[in-house]
Amino acid sequence: MGNDKEQEEEKGGKLKRKEYEKELRKLQAELCYLQDWVKHKGLRIMVVFEGRDGAGKGGTIRAITERVSPRVFRVVALPAPSDREKSQMYMQRYMTHFPAAGEIVIWDRSWYNRAGVEHVMGFCTKEQYEGFLEHCSTLEGYITRAGIILIKYWLEVSHKEQERRFQARVDDPLRQWKLSPMDLPSLERWYAYSRARDRMLDATDSKHAPWYIVRSDIKRAARLNCISHLLSLIPYKKLKREKVKLPGRSKKYKYDDQATMKGRKFIPEKY
């Protein structure tokens, strides 16, 4: 992990770790203000993250969500569909996760699986693929007209950087869990995924739900750029909070509440 950070700092040039953490903290504070505003106004927001395997979607989502409430910023990362879900209307399993008032749903991959991995790997028919591209933009029009703010990001990683990240997953035991059965074929089928990306963008980059492209070879810069852009798309204000005064401990029913803990099974304090 340390070597990866050093490589990234060298590649990024300007953005060192301390600078990144300083800027990230500022942006995360703004996300907290946005969170208050979303709850106050009852907004419904969906943010879609798509991109090749290893593009940095997970890290960007973590940077967005690590300082906010999971009850407001809700991450949805669905597994492969069950046999029952396969028999449903394609969008049905996604729609159950759409936001209620005061929620921001972040999609770690989404219905766009059909335009990418399902198509390239042969998990859907040609008719299903073409039908998705034909109707997706219309469906997203219904979503936005219903009052949901829909924001879509495509994280664009180079072939060289994707290969480097996959190799790091192979070599590092702490990252091997990230390797999925789809990762290695995605390297081999690079151009098939590129063509699928191009067709998806052509068919679904609309005025009501445009695609925003994030260059993600340099992870830290990509995260900061993405969060900054996200904040720019949603008008919000910093709400005044009432001053909080911590109450004193009541002495009513006072007793030695530590004495009753003696003899309990405490874990060993190794650190």
Summary of the structure (lengths in Angstrom):
residues: 271
radius of gyration: 22.4
end to end distance: 22.5
largest distance: 71.9
contacts: 691
relative contact order: 0.17
helix: 50%
strand: 11%
